[in-house]
Amino acid sequence: MACVLVVEDDVDLQFVIDLLLRRAGHEVVTAGHGQAALDTMARRIPDAVILDWMMPGLSGPEVCRELRAMPGGDRVAVLMLTVRVGPDDEMEAFRAGVDDYMIKPFDHEEFTRRVQDLLERVARTRSGP
């Protein structure tokens, strides 16, 4: 079971994502904005982060850059889940350090599969060659 931090300011969507991840067997921790996410990660680095872009205070890319600077933050799988659809937006997210990028609204099965794929990739990286 992986620990997944969901950073989403829309409480209804946060609930749906939480439910999907728990059904997939993961432990879920939630944060409603970027600073709350950083506070949570300062106490415990999760295996994966599902990260909204547009939130009060810090944006998703800002949170991702902060995470990557934390000890162990380079080994966390990060999926940006956003309504931003422009190619410049996607490139900015990848430059900030996200591993995958999905557009809202999203297909629940595809979301669950992509999170699992990210977690498997991170697990392989952690265990080495």
C-alpha positions in Angstrom: 0.0 0.0 0.0 1.3 3.4 -1.0 0.8 6.7 0.8 -0.7 9.2 -1.6 -1.1 12.9 -0.8 -4.0 14.6 -2.6 -3.6 18.3 -2.9 -6.9 19.7 -4.2 -8.9 22.8 -3.0 -12.2 21.5 -4.5 -13.6 19.4 -1.6 -16.0 17.5 -3.8 -13.2 16.5 -6.2 -10.9 15.8 -3.2 -13.5 13.4 -1.9 -13.8 11.6 -5.3 -10.0 11.2 -5.7 -9.7 10.0 -2.1 -12.3 7.4 -2.7 -10.7 6.2 -6.0 -7.3 5.8 -4.3 -8.6 4.1 -1.2 -10.5 1.6 -3.4 -7.2 0.9 -5.1 -5.8 0.0 -1.7 -3.8 3.2 -1.0 -3.5 5.2 2.2 -4.7 8.7 1.4 -3.7 12.0 3.1 -5.4 15.2 1.9 -4.5 18.9 1.8 -6.7 21.8 0.6 -3.9 24.1 -0.5 -0.2 24.2 -1.3 1.1 25.3 2.1 -0.9 22.6 3.9 0.7 20.1 1.5 4.2 21.3 2.3 3.5 21.2 6.0 2.3 17.6 5.6 5.3 16.6 3.5 7.7 18.2 6.1 6.3 15.5 8.6 6.2 12.6 6.1 7.2 12.3 2.5 4.5 10.4 0.6 5.0 7.9 -2.1 3.0 9.9 -4.5 1.3 13.4 -4.8 -1.8 14.2 -6.8 -1.4 17.9 -7.3 -3.9 20.6 -8.5 -2.4 23.6 -10.3 -4.6 26.4 -9.3 -5.0 26.7 -5.5 -5.1 29.5 -2.9 -1.6 30.6 -2.1 1.1 28.4 -3.7 0.4 27.0 -7.1 0.9 23.3 -8.0 4.2 24.0 -9.8 5.5 25.9 -6.8 4.6 23.1 -4.5 6.3 20.6 -6.8 9.5 22.6 -6.9 9.5 22.8 -3.1 8.9 19.0 -2.8 11.7 18.2 -5.2 14.1 20.3 -3.0 13.2 18.3 0.2 15.3 15.3 1.2 13.7 12.3 -0.5 11.4 14.6 -2.6 13.1 13.5 -5.8 11.7 9.9 -5.3 8.1 11.0 -5.0 5.7 10.3 -7.9 3.9 13.5 -8.8 0.8 13.7 -11.0 -0.5 17.1 -11.9 -4.3 17.1 -12.2 -5.5 20.3 -13.7 -7.9 22.2 -16.0 -5.0 24.0 -17.6 -4.7 22.6 -21.2 -2.2 24.7 -23.0 1.1 23.2 -24.2 3.0 25.9 -22.3 1.2 24.9 -19.1 2.2 21.3 -19.5 5.8 22.2 -20.2 5.9 24.5 -17.1 4.6 21.6 -15.0 7.2 19.2 -16.3 10.0 21.8 -15.7 8.7 22.1 -12.1 9.3 18.4 -11.7 6.0 16.6 -12.3 6.1 13.1 -13.6 2.7 13.0 -15.3 0.0 15.5 -16.3 -3.8 14.8 -16.6 -6.6 17.2 -17.6 -9.8 17.6 -15.5 -12.4 16.2 -15.9 -10.8 12.8 -16.1 -11.7 9.2 -16.6 -11.6 7.4 -13.2 -10.2 4.2 -14.5 -7.4 6.0 -16.5 -6.6 8.0 -13.4 -6.3 5.0 -11.2 -4.2 3.2 -13.8 -1.8 6.1 -14.2 -1.3 6.5 -10.5 -0.5 2.8 -10.2 2.0 3.1 -13.2 3.7 6.1 -11.5 4.0 4.2 -8.2 5.5 1.2 -9.9 8.0 3.4 -11.7 9.0 5.0 -8.5 9.3 1.7 -6.7 11.7 0.4 -9.4 13.8 3.6 -9.2 14.0 3.3 -5.4 15.1 -0.3 -5.5 17.8 0.4 -8.1 18.8 -1.5 -11.2 
